Amino acid sequence: MIKSLMQGKNAVIPILSGTKRLAEVAAFDPQVSRRFTKIMPSDLQHGVDEPGLISLVDFYCEKVSLSARVDHGVMARLITASRHRFGRVIDTITNAIECALWDGDKTLTADHFAEAWSMQEGGDPSSNVFLSDHWLSIQLDVGAEEYDEARTKRQKKKLEKV
């Protein structure tokens, strides 16, 4: 399906950004892999990226007439909750803004981030990065590595049969 989007008069050029998994999928087809530019932004860092994220939150909030009441602490939690990945940060920010809008609030707060993350991740409040006092010790994605390895093996087997 991706190849068909990249052909013809109205062809598009997909940009794959930030997901190792997507790069692996593209690598299964050498022609598709050649046609993509793969971008892997560096991980976000505590103590470095919070000011930029506050500016980003303010920018997004301004677009929907919200004010934001978030500080470096909330942004540090956002970095952790997003596994230090910029794309996940964007998802969580937009989901938090959506929660604030649905609630009819005029100000985006840490509570909206907690609500958005809970909807995304599930789990009880003690495992919510935005609510827990021990948020840095919360184990995120337990079992994900084994799942990814098994999925990759299944995909390779399917390709061998073709």
C-alpha positions as CSV (number, residue, x, y, z in Angstrom):
1,M,0.0,0.0,0.0
2,I,2.8,2.5,0.8
3,K,4.4,1.9,-2.5
4,S,1.2,2.8,-4.4
5,L,1.1,6.1,-2.6
6,M,4.6,6.9,-3.8
7,Q,3.7,6.4,-7.5
8,G,1.9,8.3,-10.2
9,K,0.9,11.9,-10.8
10,N,-0.1,12.7,-7.2
11,A,2.7,10.7,-5.5
12,V,3.5,11.6,-1.9
13,I,6.9,11.3,-0.2
14,P,6.4,9.8,3.3
15,I,8.9,10.9,6.0
16,L,9.4,8.3,8.7
17,S,10.4,10.0,11.9
18,G,11.4,8.6,15.2
19,T,10.2,5.0,15.2
20,K,12.6,2.2,15.1
21,R,9.7,-0.2,14.4
22,L,8.6,1.7,11.3
23,A,12.2,1.7,10.0
24,E,12.3,-2.0,10.5
25,V,9.1,-2.5,8.5
26,A,10.4,-0.4,5.7
27,A,13.7,-2.3,5.7
28,F,11.8,-5.5,4.7
29,D,11.3,-4.1,1.2
30,P,14.5,-2.7,-0.2
31,Q,12.7,-0.6,-2.8
32,V,10.5,1.0,-0.1
33,S,13.5,1.5,2.1
34,R,15.4,3.3,-0.7
35,R,12.5,5.7,-1.2
36,F,12.2,6.8,2.4
37,T,14.4,9.1,4.3
38,K,14.5,7.9,7.9
39,I,14.9,10.5,10.6
40,M,15.7,9.5,14.2
41,P,15.6,12.6,16.4
42,S,17.7,12.3,19.6
43,D,15.9,11.5,22.8
44,L,14.6,14.4,24.9
45,Q,16.6,15.0,28.1
46,H,15.6,16.0,31.6
47,G,17.2,19.3,32.5
48,V,17.6,20.3,28.9
49,D,14.4,20.2,27.0
50,E,11.8,21.4,29.5
51,P,12.0,25.1,28.5
52,G,11.4,24.2,24.8
53,L,8.5,22.0,25.7
54,I,6.9,24.8,27.8
55,S,7.1,27.0,24.8
56,L,5.6,24.3,22.6
57,V,2.7,23.8,25.1
58,D,2.1,27.6,25.2
59,F,2.1,27.8,21.4
60,Y,-0.4,25.0,21.0
61,C,-2.6,26.4,23.8
62,E,-2.6,29.8,22.2
63,K,-4.0,28.2,19.0
64,V,-7.1,27.1,20.9
65,S,-7.4,30.1,23.2
66,L,-6.2,28.2,26.4
67,S,-3.7,29.4,28.8
68,A,-1.2,26.9,30.2
69,R,-0.1,26.4,33.8
70,V,2.7,24.0,33.4
71,D,6.2,24.1,34.9
72,H,9.5,22.3,34.5
73,G,8.3,19.5,36.8
74,V,5.3,18.8,34.6
75,M,7.5,18.8,31.5
76,A,10.0,16.5,33.1
77,R,7.2,14.1,33.8
78,L,6.1,14.5,30.2
79,I,9.5,13.6,28.9
80,T,9.4,10.4,31.1
81,A,5.8,9.6,30.2
82,S,6.7,9.9,26.5
83,R,9.7,7.6,26.8
84,H,11.9,10.6,25.9
85,R,10.4,10.6,22.3
86,F,9.4,13.8,20.7
87,G,6.5,12.3,18.7
88,R,5.0,10.9,21.9
89,V,5.4,14.3,23.6
90,I,3.3,15.9,20.8
91,D,0.6,13.2,21.2
92,T,0.4,13.7,24.9
93,I,0.3,17.5,24.6
94,T,-2.5,17.4,22.1
95,N,-4.4,14.8,24.1
96,A,-4.1,16.9,27.3
97,I,-5.3,20.0,25.4
98,E,-8.3,18.0,24.1
99,C,-9.1,16.9,27.7
100,A,-9.0,20.6,28.9
101,L,-11.3,21.6,26.0
102,W,-13.7,18.8,26.7
103,D,-13.8,19.7,30.4
104,G,-14.6,23.3,29.4
105,D,-11.5,24.6,31.2
106,K,-9.7,27.7,30.2
107,T,-6.3,26.7,31.6
108,L,-4.2,23.6,30.7
109,T,-2.8,22.0,33.9
110,A,-0.9,18.9,35.0
111,D,-4.3,17.3,35.7
112,H,-5.1,17.3,32.0
113,F,-1.8,15.6,31.3
114,A,-2.6,13.0,33.9
115,E,-6.1,12.4,32.4
116,A,-4.7,12.2,28.9
117,W,-1.9,9.8,29.9
118,S,-4.4,7.6,31.8
119,M,-6.6,7.4,28.7
120,Q,-3.6,6.5,26.6
121,E,-1.8,4.1,28.9
122,G,-4.5,2.8,31.3
123,G,-3.4,1.5,34.7
124,D,-4.1,2.7,38.1
125,P,-3.3,6.2,39.4
126,S,-0.2,4.9,41.3
127,S,1.4,4.1,37.9
128,N,0.4,7.4,36.3
129,V,3.6,9.4,35.7
130,F,1.8,12.7,36.2
131,L,0.2,11.6,39.6
132,S,2.7,9.4,41.3
133,D,5.3,10.9,43.8
134,H,7.6,8.1,42.6
135,W,7.2,8.7,38.9
136,L,10.8,8.2,38.0
137,S,10.7,4.6,39.3
138,I,7.6,3.6,37.3
139,Q,8.4,0.8,34.9
140,L,7.0,1.8,31.5
141,D,6.6,-0.7,28.6
142,V,7.2,-3.8,30.7
143,G,7.4,-6.7,28.3
144,A,7.4,-4.5,25.2
145,E,10.9,-5.6,24.1
146,E,9.9,-9.3,24.1
147,Y,6.7,-8.5,22.2
148,D,8.6,-6.6,19.5
149,E,11.1,-9.4,19.1
150,A,8.4,-12.0,18.7
151,R,6.5,-9.7,16.2
152,T,9.7,-9.2,14.2
153,K,10.3,-13.0,14.0
154,R,6.7,-13.5,12.8
155,Q,7.1,-11.0,10.1
156,K,10.4,-12.5,8.9
157,K,8.7,-15.9,8.7
158,K,5.9,-14.5,6.6
159,L,8.4,-12.9,4.2
160,E,10.4,-16.2,3.9
161,K,7.2,-17.9,2.8
162,V,6.6,-15.3,0.0
